[in-house]
Every structure is written in structure tokens, then in C-alpha cells.
Amino acid sequence: MKIVKLDLTTLEERKLRGDLIQQFKIVNNLDQIEWHYPLGQLSSRYDTRSHNFGFDKQLVRNCSQRFNFFTNRTTNVWNTRPR
């Protein structure tokens, strides 16, 4: 495969990297975004093995499209990142 031979990242990896960069900008007030639905609040976390703050994932029941929105797509990865 060309990706392996050229040591390129996959589309999924590039998309995730871009999402996490955008999340960092939002958290550090480098980007001002007016949300229709507010971003999940930064909540104090009690897990001492990770960083101090994480996002709460939005509860999605009847809207499968909402499950793949930026906020829901990045929450798990953001909350499990190392310090």
C-alpha cells in the first residue's frame, strides 16, 4: 500500500488530529465559537491518573446525526489523553 510505503497518516488519523487541535483552541480561548447548543461543560474529574478537566458527552437518543457532531466525536479522545 502507498500509505505504508510513504509512511503517511490515514484520513481518519488526520481528521482526529484536526479535531483535537480545534478542541485545544476552544478550551484555551484561541477560537471564539457561538454554539447553538453549548459545548459540554468542562467538569472537574476525580480520576487522578489523567488530566484535571474533561468534557461531558451529550446524551443522544433520537438523533443519530448528532452522535457524530464535533463535540461528541472528540469527547472520549479528549478525556482519555495523557497529562
C-alpha positions in Angstrom: 0.0 0.0 0.0 1.2 3.5 -0.8 0.3 4.8 2.7 2.6 2.3 4.3 5.4 2.7 1.8 5.4 6.5 2.1 4.7 6.5 5.9 1.6 8.6 5.5 -1.1 9.0 8.1 -4.6 7.8 7.2 -7.5 10.1 6.6 -9.1 9.0 10.0 -5.8 9.9 11.8 -5.6 13.3 10.1 -9.3 14.0 10.9 -8.8 13.1 14.6 -5.7 15.3 14.8 -7.5 18.2 13.3 -10.4 17.7 15.7 -8.1 17.6 18.7 -6.3 20.8 17.6 -9.6 22.5 17.3 -10.7 21.3 20.7 -7.4 22.7 22.2 -8.1 26.1 20.6 -11.6 26.1 22.0 -10.5 25.1 25.5 -7.7 27.8 25.6 -10.0 30.5 24.1 -7.9 30.8 20.9 -11.1 30.4 18.9 -14.4 32.1 19.8 -17.3 30.0 18.6 -21.0 30.8 19.1 -22.6 27.4 19.7 -26.3 26.8 19.0 -26.1 24.1 21.7 -23.4 24.9 24.2 -20.3 22.8 24.3 -20.3 20.2 27.1 -19.1 21.9 30.3 -15.6 21.3 31.5 -16.1 19.2 34.6 -13.8 18.5 37.4 -12.7 14.9 37.2 -11.9 12.6 40.0 -9.7 10.3 38.0 -6.2 11.0 39.4 -4.4 9.2 36.6 -5.5 11.7 33.9 -5.6 15.5 33.5 -7.9 17.5 35.8 -10.6 18.6 33.4 -12.7 16.7 30.8 -15.8 17.3 28.8 -19.2 15.7 29.5 -20.6 13.9 26.4 -24.0 15.0 25.2 -26.7 12.4 25.7 -28.1 11.5 22.2 -31.1 9.2 21.9 -33.2 10.0 18.9 -30.8 11.7 16.6 -28.1 9.5 15.1 -26.6 12.5 13.2 -25.9 14.3 16.5 -23.8 11.4 17.6 -21.2 12.3 15.0 -21.1 16.0 15.7 -17.7 17.5 16.7 -18.5 17.7 20.4 -19.5 14.1 20.7 -16.8 12.9 18.3 -13.9 14.4 20.3 -15.1 14.0 23.9 -13.8 10.4 24.5 -10.4 11.0 23.0 -10.0 14.4 24.7 -10.9 12.9 28.1 -8.5 10.0 27.8 -5.5 11.9 26.6 -2.4 11.9 28.9 -1.5 14.9 31.0 
